[in-house]
Amino acid sequence: MQLPRFLWVPFELGRPFGAPNEPEFQRRVLRATLELLKRTDGPVVLEDFDGDAPEAHADSDEDTAWACPITFHAPPEEQPELVSATLDEMARLEPWYEVHVDARGGNAPTVSDLARRDIVARLGELADGVQEPDRESNLALADWIRLGCDDLRNWYLDAAQGQPGRASASELRNWFWRQTAAARLIASAARVLADHPDPFVKMLALRAMVPREYLAELAPEIGAHSWREK
Amino acid sequence: MVRLAELPDVEREHLLGKACEPFDSKPWADGPPLAERRVALVTTAGLHRASDRAFSMVDLSYRVIPGDIRADELTMTHSSVHFDRSGFREDVNLVFPIDRLRELEQEGVIGSVAEFHYSLMGAGWLPQQIEPTVAELARLLRTDEVDAVCLIPV
């Protein structure tokens, strides 16, 4: 691949300017990027950015790793009450979500306009094998699932960030996918939807409901599929 | 882009397995000094105004982001479940540094900020499939007299 001018940065996926709420650092990255426009020694310029993101730390370091102060008691994977367990988690996290909203200065826009409790209830029905849950939305089922899961996950991550400490992206990701009933609910729905007759729903279940790195733990049946299958 | 060594094994193998065909041509362009350039941002983070249509799973369309938008008016409907969104929700400038670009304009580092910026959903399609969309964006950017574009993958 030949790109005209390219700044490589060593930050976590989804964080191309390093860290949130770090304007000086972000400006440094942007300026380093735009300065490449002065280079005329192409056809390819690939520069490494010199520096790590502020306060980034390895989540394997027990002394500095972030841990969610609320401990969820993980039920067995096949526990049938994932819906109620998820709603219970949300009730316990709600105050921290409010802290996050206050700190942020308002709610971040949602992506689905769906009510969280409705998302949880319908995911439970999908996990129980209901192919077309009754839902108050004009979205096609695949879009409803994807955007609803996004909103649910975003809400959890917002609540986690309302708590003390500053978590890295990988710490937040591990917390959500390894410790919450919500993640197990999404995974249990994905396992069932992997055989859904709608090809878009099936593709979503196989590729975009649970991150690849957690499939072996949460949905080994899906993990057995080849990711290069078209 | 994170260091490959810091990715989970399955993610590293997935990325290394991707075919990256070289371009036939060498897309290299010169231009005026940075302090005279009009700069636009183009992101593949699947950003859009909350009132806009969400991106779908495989989506070759784009969304227009007005240059005077407030950063907290933007949301993200990228189809990939694999990358972090928590940072974006803390600060949109993490993936779309519109406030930083305005600051560089005020400091005189760049000439001006474009009137419009653009967003794509950067997954689910091959590079050649997005070419007509990108050609359309290039025409729009020229109309806005943009002569520098910062492409921001996630």
Interface residues (C-beta under 8 A of the other chain):
Chain A: M1 Q2 L3 P4 W8 V9 P10 F11 E12 L13 G14 R15 P16 F17 G18 A19 P20 N21 P23 Q26 R27 V29 L30 R31 T33 L34 E35 L37 K38 T40 G42 P43 V44 R104 G105 G106 A108 P109 T110 V111 S112 A142 D143 R146 L147 C149 D150 R153 N154 L157 D158 A160 Q161 A167 A169 S170 L172 R173 F200 M203 L204 A208 M209 V210 P211 R212 E213 L215 W227 R228
Chain B: M1 V2 R3 L7 P8 V10 E11 H14 G17 C20 E21 P22 F23 K26 P27 W28 A29 D30 G31 P33 L34 R37 V39 A50 A54 S56 M57 D72 E73 L74 T75 M76 T77 S79 S80 V81 H82 F83 D84 R85 S86 G87 F88 R89 E90 D91 N93 L94 V95 P97 D99 R100 L101 E103 L104 V109 I110 A148 C150 I152 P153 V154
